[in-house]
Structures are given as C-alpha cells and as structure tokens.
Amino acid sequence: MERVEGDNSTDDTGTAIELKAGKIFSNNFGVEAKITKTITPAKVDVPAGIGYYYPDTEVEFLTYSIWGMYHHKLTQEITISPKIGFLKEDVDIDVEEKTNRDDSGIAFGIDIRKSFPNSGFDIYAGYTIVEKHIDHLSFGIQKIF
C-alpha cells in the first residue's frame, strides 16, 4: 500500500459483535465483563509519518474488558451508566503486511438502557473510549436474568 500525502480522515467504522455478562448490586453499582470482536473490518486512514497516511487500511480487533459501572435511573425504564474499566486489545492492521498490536489500559464509557418491564429484555446504546484514537459506538438487545 502506498503512502499518501495530506491529513485525511475518512474512517469507516466496520461492524463488531459483543458478548457481555454483568451484575448490578443493590447500591446501583455493578460490574460487567465484555468481549468485542470485529465481524467486518474497519477501513481507516493510518498515520505514516508527518504529513502522510495509508488510506483505507483494514483494521480488525478483539478486546477483553472488565468494567465498574454506576447505574443511575433517569426514569423507571431508562438508566444511564457511566463506566470505567480495564481493557486489553488485540489489533490487526493490514498496511504493507498484516501487523499485530496488543495493548491494554484504562478505558472509559457510558451506556444508556431502556427496559421493557415484564419482558426480561432491554435495548442499549453505549459509547466507549478505548484510547486516544480508538472509540466505538454500540447498540444491542440484552437479556436480563
């Protein structure tokens, strides 16, 4: 792949799947463990030195994380949950050859959840900041046990 001059940002988000499990305690604090894996790679512009980048580079990732969360009810059915956690990421970047970059550290995020009483299901949306240039937006349905 050839470097291109300029400072471009035409990132495509790709698609990932999440598997998570958690527990909310009576004092509104909770814990959650999550695995996130890309199912379609993101296409991003990867920096390649000052003033250059590799355009439309495929990036795939797998993350493992554990979170501490505080669940604040806005209404009986809507809950907002700021979270802080530890995340390990395994990232594959396909520039001139496929390279692997592993990293771990503190991550931050916020989730919002809409409950459907008597159904046992919620819908949720979440925003997670993994590191300076990596974040993701998630949506889903979760089963409450």
DOLUM-754502 format. One record per atom (N, C-alpha, C, O): residue in one letter; x, y, z. Coordinates in steps of 0.02 Angstrom, whole numbers, plus 50000, padded with zeros to 5 digits. Example, Ala and Ser with C-alpha at 12.3 -4.5 7.8 and 13.67 -1.06 7.14 Angstrom:
2
A506604971650390;A506154977550390;A506604983550390;A507124983450423;S506424988850354;S506844994750357;S506455000250394;S506705005750402;
//
This chain:
145
M500434994250000;M500005000050000;M500455006250000;M500955006450036;E500275011149960;E500685017149953;E500455022650000;E499865023750011;R500965026250029;R500805031950071;R500515037550029;R500685038349971;V500065041450059;V499765047150026;V499925053250068;V499925053050129;E500065058950033;E500215065050069;E499565068450090;E499075068350054;G499585071550148;G499005075350173;G498795072950241;G499115068750272;D498265075850265;D497995074150330;D497255072550320;D496825076850328;N497115066250304;N496435064250287;N496125060350344;N496475057350384;S495465060350347;S495125056450398;S494465054050369;S493945057250379;T494475048450335;T493865045650306;T493735038750335;T493635033850299;D493745038350401;D493685031950434;D492985028950424;D492485032350429;D492975022350411;D492375018450407;D492355014050470;D492865011050488;T491795013650501;T491765010750567;T491815003150569;T492035000450620;G491624999550518;G491614992350522;G491054990050568;G490664994050592;T491024983550581;T490504980650623;T490814975650671;T491264971950652;A490574975650732;A490824970950782;A490244967750819;A489674970150816;I490394962350854;I489904958950895;I490164958850967;I490764958150978;E489704959451015;E489894959451086;E489554953751123;E488984951951108;L489914951051170;L489634946251217;L489804949051286;L490384950151302;K489284950151328;K489414952951393;K488984949751446;K488444947151433;A489244949951507;A488894947451565;A489044952151623;A489594954751629;G488554953251666;G488674957851721;G488194956651778;G487744952451775;K488304960451830;K487894960051891;K487804967151918;K488294970751927;I487174969051932;I487024975351964;I486874973852038;I486464969552053;F487204977452082;F487104976452153;F486574981252179;F486384985952144;S486324980152239;S485774984052266;S485944991452275;S485484995552278;N486574993252278;N486755000252287;N486885003852221;N487215009152220;N486635001152165;N486685003952098;N487375003152066;N487475005252009;F487855000252101;F488494998952071;F488474992052039;F488114987552061;G488864991251986;G488874984851952;G489544983451921;G489974987751918;V489624977251898;V490214975251861;V489984971851797;V489434969151793;E490414972251747;E490254969351682;E490894966951650;E491404970351651;A490864961051620;A491424958351580;A491174958151508;A490604956351495;K491614959851461;K491404960351391;K491954958051344;K492544959351356;I491754954551291;I492194952751235;I491894955951173;I491304955151159;T492304959551135;T492084962851074;T492534960651017;T493144960751024;K492244958550960;K492624956050902;K492344958950838;K491734958850828;T492774961450794;T492544963850729;T492284957950687;T492584952550687;I491734959150651;I491504954150604;I491574956750532;I491594952750485;T491624963350524;T491844966350461;T492364971650479;T492244975750523;P492944971550446;P493484976150466;P493294983450455;P492914985150410;A493574987750498;A493514994950488;A494024996950435;A494554993850430;K493875002050397;K494355004850349;K494535011750375;K494115016250378;V495165012550394;V495385018850425;V496015021350389;V496355017650354;D496145027750399;D496755030850373;D497275030550428;D497205033850480;V497795026550418;V498315025450468;V498885030350458;V499155030750403;P499075034150510;P499645038750504;P500275035150480;P500415029550502;A500655038450436;A501265035450409;A501825040650408;A502165041450358;G501915044050464;G502415049350467;G502075056050461;G501485056450444;I502435061350475;I502155068150474;I501935069950404;I502325069750357;G501295071550398;G501025073750334;G500845068150286;G500675069450229;Y500875061750309;Y500715056050265;Y500255051250302;Y500225051150364;Y499895047250263;Y499475042050292;Y499375036450241;Y499475037450181;Y499185030550266;Y498985025050223;Y498225025150220;Y497895024150271;P497935026350160;P497205026950156;P496855020150158;P497135015050137;D496245020050184;D495795014250183;D496145007750205;D496095002550172;T496485008150261;T496835002350289;T496344998150330;T495975000850371;E496334991550318;E495884987250356;E496154985950426;E496734984150435;V495724986850475;V495894985750545;V495374981050576;V494774982150570;E495624975850608;E495184971150645;E495414970950717;E496004971950731;F494944969750763;F495144969650833;F494744964650873;F494194962550854;L495034962750929;L494714958550979;L494884961751046;L495474962851061;T494384963251087;T494514966251153;T494184962051208;T493654959051199;Y494524962051264;Y494264959051326;Y494264964751377;Y494754968351383;S493704965451414;S493684970951461;S493274969151522;S492834964851520;I493434972551577;I493034972051638;I492904979151662;I493354983451661;W492284980351683;W492054987151697;W491754987651766;W491444982951791;G491844993351797;G491464995451855;G490975000651831;G491175005251794;M490345000151850;M489835004651824;M489395007251881;M489305003851932;Y489125013151871;Y488615015851916;Y487975016651876;Y487985020051825;H487435013651898;H486805013751862;H486335018951893;H486125018251950;H486195024251856;H485755029651879;H485105029551840;H485105030451779;K484555028451874;K483905028351841;K483675035451826;K483595039451872;L483565036951763;L483275043351743;L482515043051750;L482205047851772;T482225037251731;T481515035851741;T481475028551763;T481995025351772;Q480875025951772;Q480795018951790;Q481085014251737;Q481295008751753;E481085016451675;E481295012151619;E481955014151587;E482225010251547;I482225019951602;I482835022251569;I483385023151621;I483305026651671;T483955019951608;T484525020151652;T485145022451614;T485255020351557;I485535026851644;I486165029051615;I486725026451660;I486675026651722;S487265023951629;S487795020651667;S488485022751644;S488745020151595;P488795027651679;P489495029051665;P489915023151688;P489735019651736;K490475021951653;K490885016151670;K491625017651661;K491825021751620;I492025014151700;I492745014451694;I492985007251700;I492715003351739;G493495005551662;G493704998551663;G494404997551637;G494765002251619;F494594991251637;F495234989051610;F495094985151546;F494674980651546;L495444986851492;L495324983851427;L495974981351397;L496474984851398;K495954975351370;K496524972551332;K496304972051259;K495784969151244;E496704974951215;E496524974751144;E497054971051104;E497654971451119;D496824967451053;D497244963951006;D497034966450937;D496494964750913;V497454970550906;V497274974050844;V497704971550786;V498314971350792;D497394969750730;D497734967850669;D497654973550619;D497094975450602;I498224976150594;I498224981650545;I498544979150481;I499104976550483;D498194979850425;D498444977350361;D498684983150318;D498304985850277;V499314985250327;V499594990850289;V499984987850230;V499684986550178;E500624986750238;E501014983550185;E501034976050197;E501114972150150;E500974974150259;E500894967150279;E500484967450343;E500474972450378;K500154962050357;K499734961950418;K500174962250480;K500624958050488;T500054967150523;T500424967750585;T499934967350643;T499344968950636;N500194965250700;N499784964450758;N500024969150812;N500634969750823;R499564972450846;R499734976950900;R499294975250960;R498684975850956;D499604973251014;D499244971951076;D499354977751123;D499904980651125;D498844979351161;D498904984851209;D498394983651264;D497914979851255;S498484986851320;S497994986451373;S498024992851414;S498534996351414;G497484994351448;G497475000251489;G496785002051512;G496304998151504;I496725007851541;I496095010451567;I495665013051510;I495915016351464;A495025011451512;A494545013851462;A493945016951498;A493815015551557;F493585021151462;F493005024751490;F492415023951443;F492495022651383;G491825024851470;G491245024551426;G490605026451462;G490615028151521;I490055026051426;I489395027351453;I488895023151414;I488935022651353;D488425020251450;D487885016351419;D487225019451439;D487165022551492;I486735018651396;I486045020551413;I485605014551395;I485685011451342;R485145012951440;R484745006951431;R484005008551440;R483815012351485;K483605005551397;K482865006151402;K482594999351419;K482684994551381;S482264998851477;S481974992451500;S481264991751473;S480904996551464;F481074985551462;F480394983851444;F480124979251499;F480254973251498;P479764982151547;P479534978251605;P479154971951584;P478784971851534;N479264966751622;N478934960151612;N479174956351551;N478944950751539;S479624959151511;S479874955551452;S480534952051465;S480684946951434;G480924954751513;G481584951851526;G482114954151477;G482684951751479;F481944958951433;F482424961551384;F482504969051392;F482034972451413;D483094971551375;D483244978651371;D483544980051303;D483804975451270;I483504986251280;I483904988551224;I484414993451253;I484274996851302;Y484994993851222;Y485504998351248;Y485915001451192;Y485934998951136;A486225006951210;A486715010251166;A487305012051212;A487205013951269;G487905011451186;G488495013051226;G489025016451185;G489085015451125;Y489415020451219;Y489985023851187;Y490595022351231;Y490585023551291;T491125019851200;T491735017951236;T492335021351205;T492425021251144;I492755024351247;I493395027151226;I493925022151246;I494075021351305;V494225018851196;V494725013751209;V495405017051221;V495745015451270;E495595021451177;E496205025451184;E496125031651141;E495595032751112;K496645035651137;K496615042251105;K496265042151037;K495845046451024;H496435037450994;H496155037450926;H495675031750913;H495465030650856;I495485028050966;I495035022350955;I494445022951003;I494515023351064;D493855023050973;D493235023051012;D492715019050974;D492805017750914;H492195017051008;H491665013650971;H490985014851002;H490915016051062;L490485014550958;L489795015450975;L489465008650968;L489565005150918;S489065006651017;S488745000151014;S487995000751026;S487765005251061;F487624996050997;F486904995551005;F486734988251014;F487074983950987;G486214986751051;G486034979751058;G485424978451099;G485094983051124;I485274972151104;I484734969551146;I485064964951197;I485494960951180;Q484854965551260;Q485144961251310;Q484594957751350;Q484064960551362;K484734951551368;K484274947551408;K484454948451481;K485034947751499;I483974950051522;I484064951051594;I483834944651630;I483274942451621;F484284941851670;F484124935751708;F484004937451780;F483854933051820;
//
